[in-house]
C-alpha cells in the first residue's frame, strides 16, 4: 500500500531558509560592522580634541601684586591679549561720570554678568574691586590691538585706549566712545582668586 502522507511545508525548509535564523545573522553582522566602523573612526575623532597646551590655556592665573595704580599689564589667554589695568582714582571718577545714555554701546559686554547688563563703570570693573579692569584687548572693529597699555602709548581723548588703525577710542572703562568700533571691549570670565591673583577663564 502506498504511503499517502505528504510532508508539510515546514518540513521542507532547510536551516539556510529559516527566516528567524537569517535575521539573527544579519543583525550580528551589522553590529560587528558598526563596532568596526567606530573603532576605525575613533583615532580621527580623537585627534580633533584639544591638546595639552590648549587645555592649559583654558584658565590663566595672573599675579597682579606688582602692578601699581596707573600701570597696566598684558597677558595671553586662549591666544588673546588680556589687558589688566590698575586704574587711578581719576580714571575711575572719569568713567563713573559718563551717563550710559551717552555711550555708543550701552551694554556692559561682561561675560560675568547677564547679556543685558548696562555699561556702567561698576559693571565693567572688577566686582568689589573697582580699581581693576580686566578686558580682552582686541578692538571690536576689525580685531586690531588698541594702544594704551604701555607708558607713553596714545590713549586717545578719554584716558583709555586708542586703536590707530581706524581711530576707535575707548575710555578708562574700556567702553567705545569715538570711532567705527561697534562695541565696548569685551570682559572675559574671571574672578579674583586672592588679593593679588586673578584667574581668567
C-alpha positions as CSV (number, residue, x, y, z in Angstrom):
1,X,0.0,0.0,0.0
2,X,1.4,3.3,-0.9
3,X,2.2,6.0,1.7
4,X,-0.4,8.7,1.3
5,X,1.1,11.0,3.9
6,X,2.8,14.1,2.5
7,X,5.4,16.3,4.1
8,X,4.2,19.6,5.5
9,X,5.7,22.8,4.1
10,X,7.6,23.4,7.3
11,X,9.4,20.1,6.9
12,X,10.8,21.1,3.5
13,X,12.6,24.2,5.0
14,X,16.3,23.8,5.5
15,X,18.4,25.6,8.1
16,X,19.5,28.2,5.5
17,X,15.9,29.0,4.6
18,X,14.8,29.7,8.2
19,X,13.9,33.4,8.3
20,X,14.5,33.8,12.1
21,X,18.0,32.5,11.8
22,X,18.7,34.7,8.8
23,X,17.6,37.8,10.8
24,X,19.9,36.9,13.7
25,X,22.9,36.5,11.3
26,X,22.1,39.9,9.6
27,X,21.8,41.7,13.0
28,X,25.1,40.2,14.3
29,X,26.9,41.1,11.0
30,X,25.5,44.7,11.2
31,X,26.6,45.0,14.8
32,X,30.1,43.8,14.1
33,X,30.3,46.3,11.1
34,X,29.2,49.2,13.3
35,X,31.7,48.3,16.0
36,X,34.5,48.1,13.4
37,X,33.5,51.4,11.9
38,X,33.5,53.0,15.3
39,X,37.0,51.7,16.1
40,X,38.2,52.9,12.7
41,X,36.9,56.4,13.2
42,X,38.0,56.8,16.8
43,X,41.6,58.0,16.0
44,X,40.2,60.5,13.6
45,X,37.7,61.9,16.1
46,X,40.2,61.8,19.0
47,X,42.8,63.9,17.1
48,X,40.2,66.7,17.0
49,X,40.3,67.1,20.8
50,X,42.5,70.0,22.0
51,X,46.0,69.0,23.0
52,X,47.5,69.6,26.4
53,X,48.9,73.0,25.5
54,X,45.5,74.2,24.6
55,X,43.9,72.8,27.7
56,X,46.5,74.5,29.8
57,X,45.3,77.8,28.4
58,X,41.7,77.2,29.4
59,X,42.4,79.2,32.5
60,X,45.2,81.6,33.4
61,X,46.2,82.8,36.9
62,X,47.9,86.1,37.0
63,X,49.9,87.7,39.8
64,X,48.9,91.4,40.0
65,X,50.8,92.3,43.2
66,X,53.4,94.2,41.3
67,X,51.0,96.4,39.2
68,X,50.9,99.8,40.8
69,X,48.0,102.3,40.3
70,X,48.2,103.8,36.9
71,X,50.0,100.8,35.4
72,X,48.8,98.0,33.1
73,X,50.0,94.6,32.0
74,X,49.1,92.4,29.1
75,X,48.8,88.6,29.4
76,X,47.7,85.9,27.0
77,X,44.6,83.8,27.4
78,X,43.4,81.4,24.7
79,X,45.6,83.2,22.2
80,X,44.1,86.6,23.0
81,X,45.7,89.6,24.7
82,X,44.1,90.4,28.0
83,X,44.5,94.0,29.3
84,X,44.7,94.3,33.1
85,X,44.8,97.9,34.3
86,X,45.2,99.1,37.9
87,X,43.1,102.3,37.5
88,X,43.8,105.5,39.3
89,X,41.1,107.4,41.2
90,X,41.0,109.9,38.4
91,X,40.3,107.2,35.8
92,X,37.5,105.7,37.9
93,X,35.8,109.1,38.5
94,X,36.0,109.9,34.8
95,X,34.4,106.6,33.9
96,X,31.7,107.0,36.6
97,X,30.8,110.5,35.4
98,X,29.7,109.3,31.9
99,X,25.9,108.7,31.6
100,X,25.2,105.3,30.0
101,X,22.8,107.1,27.6
102,X,25.8,108.9,26.1
103,X,27.6,105.7,25.1
104,X,27.5,104.3,21.6
105,X,27.3,100.8,23.1
106,X,25.2,100.7,26.2
107,X,25.8,97.1,27.1
108,X,28.5,96.0,29.6
109,X,29.7,93.1,27.4
110,X,30.9,91.4,30.6
111,X,30.9,87.6,30.5
112,X,30.4,87.6,34.3
113,X,27.1,89.4,34.1
114,X,23.8,89.0,32.2
115,X,23.9,89.9,28.5
116,X,21.6,92.9,29.0
117,X,23.7,94.5,31.9
118,X,24.2,98.2,31.3
119,X,27.7,99.6,30.6
120,X,28.1,101.4,33.9
121,X,31.6,101.6,35.3
122,X,30.6,99.2,38.1
123,X,29.5,96.6,35.5
124,X,32.8,96.9,33.7
125,X,35.3,96.9,36.6
126,X,36.2,94.1,39.0
127,X,33.5,93.0,41.4
128,X,34.2,94.8,44.7
129,X,37.5,96.0,43.2
130,X,36.6,99.0,41.0
131,X,40.2,99.9,40.6
132,X,40.9,96.8,38.5
133,X,39.8,96.5,34.9
134,X,40.3,93.2,33.0
135,X,39.4,93.1,29.3
136,X,40.1,91.3,26.0
137,X,42.5,93.7,24.2
138,X,41.0,93.3,20.7
139,X,39.3,96.2,19.0
140,X,35.7,95.4,18.2
141,X,36.0,97.0,14.7
142,X,38.5,94.8,12.8
143,X,40.3,93.0,15.5
144,X,43.4,95.2,15.9
145,X,45.1,95.6,19.3
146,X,44.5,99.1,20.7
147,X,47.3,101.2,22.2
148,X,47.2,102.4,25.8
149,X,48.8,99.6,27.8
150,X,52.4,100.8,27.9
151,X,53.7,104.1,29.4
152,X,53.7,106.6,26.6
153,X,51.2,104.8,24.4
154,X,48.5,107.1,23.0
155,X,45.3,106.8,25.0
156,X,43.0,108.9,22.9
157,X,40.7,111.6,24.3
158,X,39.3,109.5,27.2
159,X,42.3,108.3,29.2
160,X,41.7,104.8,27.9
161,X,42.8,103.0,24.7
162,X,43.2,104.2,21.1
163,X,43.2,102.0,18.0
164,X,45.4,103.7,15.5
165,X,44.2,101.6,12.5
166,X,40.8,103.3,12.2
167,X,40.7,105.7,15.1
168,X,38.4,103.9,17.6
169,X,38.8,105.4,21.1
170,X,37.9,103.7,24.4
171,X,37.5,105.3,27.8
172,X,39.1,104.2,31.1
173,X,36.4,101.6,31.5
174,X,37.1,100.1,28.0
175,X,33.8,101.5,26.5
176,X,33.8,102.7,22.9
177,X,33.4,106.5,22.8
178,X,34.5,107.5,19.3
179,X,35.3,105.9,16.0
180,X,33.9,102.9,14.0
181,X,34.1,100.2,16.6
182,X,30.6,99.0,17.3
183,X,31.0,97.5,20.8
184,X,32.9,98.0,24.0
185,X,36.0,95.9,24.7
186,X,34.8,92.5,25.9
187,X,35.3,91.5,29.5
188,X,36.3,87.8,29.8
189,X,35.1,85.4,32.5
190,X,37.4,86.0,35.5
191,X,37.4,86.1,39.3
192,X,39.9,87.2,42.0
193,X,41.5,84.1,43.4
194,X,43.0,86.2,46.2
195,X,44.0,89.8,46.9
196,X,46.9,89.5,44.5
197,X,45.8,87.0,41.9
198,X,43.2,87.0,39.2
199,X,42.0,83.8,37.5
200,X,40.9,84.3,33.9
201,X,38.7,81.7,32.3
